[in-house]
Amino acid sequence: MTIRDVARAAGVSATTVSHVLNGKGAVAAATRERILRTAAELRYQANPIAQSLRGGRTGVIALAIRPLDAIGYTLQGVDYFVRLAGAAATSALDHGFGLMLVPDLTRRSVPAAMNLDGGIVVDPFVGDPVLAELLDRGLPVVSTGRDPARPEHIWWTDTDNRAETRRVLDLLFERGARRIAVVAGTDDNAWNHDTVEAYLSWAHEHGQEPILERVPEKRGETAGAEIGTLLLSRPNPPDAVFASTGRHAASIARTAIALGWDIPGRLLIAAGSDSEQTRFASPAITALDLSPEATGRLAMELLLQRLAGEPGSAAPRIVPATLHERQSTARPH
């Protein structure tokens, strides 16, 4: 039960409900009475976090890495999150705040009275409940990646996923690929949505029949090996594969080599997110470095602006990615 629920039932704004429950502002007596009666009927209880914030800040900022809530709290093969969290934590410390990695705040096992000054949500899902929970608590929130279901929330930073996807596809095309397959994840977030939309648009423009596969991120290299076998055993297999994650790209490459395919002679491989698997694969795999350090620092910068009540520069903010060309696409133009 949140202030917004009370506001909806009472037919007033959430701000008006907040003023009445906190004894602030000038609200008509009849409206005040209706709000208090509605709150009692709905058994609304004041959020202890909001109460503590009225007395001052706690110095704690939450970091919710939503993909880890889905795949499990292991960082093996996803050093993107380690790099992002490290940069955000360092920036927070420089400004006198602590950054706390938190689990899914909507789970019943998570203490509801967790004292926070604000939050950063990494790769929110569409209609993300954790992002909604933090906003309902009245906390300043910034996300890395947008929530497509919440266009009004413009406090986010990200790379230009569509443009970067097309950048890799153009590279593969320049290297001679004419049947490019894309292997995207199944997490319901902007990164996967943008990758798929950009690919389908690009394929249409280039007269290519789309070869699109979706595999769960949490299945990691196992799923990559399975989809690699499936793609390369087709009667008319692709001559290039662009996989969203480095784990999938690396396992597809290993599968191709085991099947006797030469990389990059017969098959080109690229990844949409650089990782230890792409860097240390044999051959090393071309990949997009999504600039997690810059993203983490910028997210913290935006959140600190919100905490200080500063208008700051316009959000959202786009962080450029770096395309590392490696041996897996080292075919002459």
Disulfide bonds with the S-S distance in Angstrom:
none
